[in-house]
Amino acid sequence: MKQSDVAKLLNLSPSAISNYEQGIREMDAEAICKLCNFFNCTADYVLGISNLRAPEISNEEQELIAAWRKAPKEIRAIIDTALAPYREDAIESSTA
């Protein structure tokens, strides 16, 4: 995508986009949100904080995470133990 295309998307000048790319100027929240919506990605991805473009988490998964966070430490430990065999790191090490 060209700087001019991004500039049109954000309603900015191409030189402003160039300044963002060179670190001369920082994007405001509105511009970051527009980029996220356009590219269907997270702000963390746009800002270079994460390499996960758009983690796919369903509503059910979000509810489970919220419930886990609210649960007492003892309950979280039971859940963690039950799910341990299914964690990606456990699966990866067992297939290596």
Backbone bond lengths (Angstrom), bond angles and torsions (degrees), N, CA, C in turn:
res aa  C-N    CA-C-N  psi(-1)  N-CA   C-N-CA  omega(-1)  CA-C   N-CA-C  phi
1 M - - - 1.449 - - 1.528 108.52 -
2 K 1.293 116.98 136.45 1.459 121.89 -178.30 1.525 111.07 -81.42
3 Q 1.342 115.32 156.07 1.461 120.42 176.75 1.525 110.74 -57.19
4 S 1.311 116.72 -37.38 1.462 120.12 -179.30 1.526 111.23 -65.02
5 D 1.346 117.18 -34.75 1.465 120.98 177.81 1.530 110.86 -67.34
6 V 1.324 115.38 -44.46 1.468 120.19 178.49 1.522 109.78 -65.21
7 A 1.323 116.73 -39.37 1.465 121.23 179.16 1.521 110.62 -60.49
8 K 1.325 116.89 -43.34 1.472 120.52 178.13 1.520 110.58 -62.98
9 L 1.329 115.89 -43.04 1.462 121.16 -179.94 1.525 111.11 -58.45
10 L 1.332 116.53 -42.16 1.461 121.66 -176.15 1.528 112.67 -93.29
11 N 1.324 116.07 -0.93 1.460 120.98 -177.90 1.536 111.15 59.67
12 L 1.337 114.15 47.32 1.463 121.84 -179.86 1.527 109.41 -130.96
13 S 1.306 115.78 172.78 1.462 120.08 176.54 1.531 109.39 -84.58
14 P 1.334 116.72 153.17 1.470 119.32 175.93 1.534 112.38 -58.07
15 S 1.334 117.38 -31.64 1.469 119.16 178.77 1.530 111.02 -66.96
16 A 1.335 117.03 -33.24 1.474 119.85 176.34 1.528 110.05 -63.76
17 I 1.334 115.98 -41.58 1.471 120.28 178.33 1.523 109.79 -63.61
18 S 1.311 116.72 -42.08 1.460 121.14 177.14 1.532 110.41 -59.35
19 N 1.333 116.62 -41.92 1.472 120.86 178.07 1.525 111.57 -62.85
20 Y 1.341 117.34 -36.90 1.468 120.83 176.12 1.528 109.73 -63.14
21 E 1.321 115.71 -47.43 1.464 120.36 -177.29 1.523 112.16 -62.99
22 Q 1.321 117.11 -34.25 1.462 121.28 -178.24 1.527 112.61 -87.75
23 G 1.325 117.01 -3.52 1.461 120.37 179.63 1.517 113.38 78.09
24 I 1.318 117.34 14.12 1.463 121.43 178.91 1.523 110.36 -77.30
25 R 1.312 114.94 -33.56 1.464 121.67 -177.42 1.522 108.34 -131.74
26 E 1.335 117.28 145.95 1.460 120.99 178.18 1.519 109.87 -102.34
27 M 1.320 115.33 143.97 1.461 120.67 179.37 1.514 110.12 -73.38
28 D 1.320 116.31 144.68 1.463 119.44 174.62 1.531 108.79 -85.19
29 A 1.320 115.85 169.35 1.466 121.30 -175.38 1.520 111.79 -60.18
30 E 1.315 117.87 -37.87 1.464 121.04 -179.08 1.531 111.00 -62.67
31 A 1.320 117.10 -43.70 1.465 121.14 179.29 1.526 110.70 -65.45
32 I 1.323 116.53 -40.89 1.468 120.61 178.68 1.529 109.70 -62.18
33 C 1.324 117.10 -44.09 1.472 120.79 179.13 1.519 111.40 -62.36
34 K 1.327 117.29 -40.91 1.465 120.30 178.23 1.527 110.91 -62.08
35 L 1.325 116.40 -43.15 1.466 119.68 178.16 1.530 111.20 -63.25
36 C 1.323 116.14 -43.56 1.467 120.54 179.72 1.523 110.74 -60.40
37 N 1.319 116.10 -44.98 1.464 119.60 179.93 1.521 111.03 -66.06
38 F 1.311 117.06 -42.49 1.461 120.46 -178.29 1.524 111.52 -65.23
39 F 1.338 116.52 -46.17 1.459 121.05 -176.68 1.527 113.31 -90.29
40 N 1.338 116.57 -0.17 1.463 122.12 -179.10 1.526 111.11 52.29
41 C 1.327 114.73 57.57 1.463 120.20 -179.62 1.531 109.02 -142.41
42 T 1.316 115.03 173.98 1.460 120.19 -179.21 1.526 110.87 -86.99
43 A 1.326 115.07 160.46 1.464 120.22 175.44 1.528 110.03 -64.18
44 D 1.318 117.70 -35.91 1.466 120.62 177.44 1.523 110.95 -58.86
45 Y 1.319 116.61 -38.04 1.469 120.81 178.11 1.527 110.50 -67.43
46 V 1.330 116.66 -46.16 1.472 121.00 179.73 1.525 110.71 -60.96
47 L 1.323 116.58 -38.73 1.462 121.14 -177.06 1.530 113.15 -83.84
48 G 1.326 117.13 -4.61 1.459 120.59 178.78 1.517 113.98 80.34
49 I 1.322 116.22 15.00 1.469 120.81 179.66 1.525 110.62 -80.00
50 S 1.323 116.16 -32.70 1.463 121.64 -178.27 1.522 109.36 -131.68
51 N 1.318 115.68 149.93 1.461 119.19 174.63 1.527 111.43 -97.35
52 L 1.337 116.48 4.79 1.460 121.23 174.97 1.520 108.27 -86.64
53 R 1.311 116.17 112.66 1.465 120.26 -175.61 1.524 111.97 -63.55
54 A 1.295 117.44 -53.67 1.460 121.34 -179.10 1.519 108.38 -153.36
55 P 1.327 116.53 88.62 1.458 118.65 179.18 1.528 110.83 -56.66
56 E 1.300 116.22 132.51 1.457 121.56 -178.90 1.527 108.72 -92.05
57 I 1.315 116.52 104.13 1.458 121.24 177.98 1.524 107.44 -125.83
58 S 1.314 115.58 121.83 1.464 120.63 -178.75 1.529 109.76 -75.03
59 N 1.323 115.33 167.76 1.468 120.35 176.66 1.528 110.71 -60.93
60 E 1.325 116.08 -39.51 1.466 120.19 178.56 1.529 110.74 -61.52
61 E 1.331 116.45 -42.90 1.464 120.56 178.98 1.528 110.80 -65.07
62 Q 1.322 116.80 -39.90 1.467 120.39 177.41 1.521 110.87 -62.13
63 E 1.344 116.62 -40.31 1.465 120.77 178.38 1.523 111.09 -65.50
64 L 1.337 116.71 -39.44 1.463 120.54 178.42 1.529 111.18 -64.96
65 I 1.310 116.74 -41.25 1.467 120.81 177.99 1.523 109.85 -62.97
66 A 1.332 116.67 -44.88 1.466 120.61 179.38 1.528 110.84 -61.59
67 A 1.330 116.88 -42.40 1.465 120.71 179.07 1.523 110.84 -65.17
68 W 1.339 117.37 -42.22 1.464 121.42 178.89 1.528 109.72 -59.78
69 R 1.329 116.29 -43.28 1.470 120.09 -179.43 1.523 112.56 -64.46
70 K 1.321 116.97 -32.54 1.470 121.12 -179.30 1.524 112.56 -81.66
71 A 1.327 116.60 -20.05 1.462 120.89 -175.91 1.521 111.15 -69.34
72 P 1.338 116.22 150.72 1.470 119.82 175.40 1.530 110.43 -62.37
73 K 1.320 115.69 156.64 1.464 122.35 -177.29 1.535 111.83 -53.06
74 E 1.317 117.21 -39.18 1.461 121.15 -177.63 1.534 111.24 -65.25
75 I 1.322 116.55 -40.27 1.469 121.34 179.50 1.533 109.85 -68.58
76 R 1.325 116.27 -41.60 1.469 119.81 177.99 1.524 110.22 -60.56
77 A 1.306 117.45 -39.03 1.464 121.14 179.45 1.527 110.90 -63.93
78 I 1.329 117.26 -39.81 1.472 121.30 178.27 1.530 109.95 -64.08
79 I 1.332 115.59 -44.90 1.465 120.53 179.61 1.531 109.92 -63.06
80 D 1.317 116.86 -45.47 1.467 121.02 179.60 1.526 111.37 -59.32
81 T 1.322 116.29 -41.84 1.466 120.40 179.35 1.520 110.67 -64.88
82 A 1.336 116.57 -42.91 1.465 120.51 -179.32 1.527 111.60 -64.98
83 L 1.315 117.15 -34.38 1.469 120.59 -177.02 1.523 113.90 -91.86
84 A 1.302 117.75 -6.47 1.469 121.46 -176.20 1.529 113.69 -50.68
85 P 1.339 118.97 -44.15 1.473 118.33 -178.94 1.535 113.78 -65.47
86 Y 1.320 116.78 -17.64 1.460 121.09 -175.50 1.527 113.21 -100.09
87 R 1.313 116.81 -1.95 1.472 119.87 178.82 1.522 109.49 -65.84
88 E 1.325 116.50 145.69 1.464 120.51 -178.38 1.517 112.36 -58.64
89 D 1.335 117.09 -40.19 1.458 118.97 -178.92 1.520 111.24 -65.40
90 A 1.353 117.89 -33.58 1.461 121.25 177.78 1.522 109.85 -71.42
91 I 1.341 116.43 -39.85 1.458 120.53 -179.94 1.524 110.33 -67.01
92 E 1.333 117.34 -43.68 1.459 121.25 179.78 1.512 111.92 -61.97
93 S 1.343 117.14 -41.59 1.462 119.26 -178.33 1.521 111.76 -71.48
94 S 1.340 117.34 -27.98 1.453 118.84 179.42 1.524 112.86 -78.58
95 T 1.329 117.27 -20.31 1.461 120.59 178.14 1.521 112.73 -95.28
96 A 1.323 117.01 -6.54 1.480 120.77 -177.95 1.508 111.10 -81.47
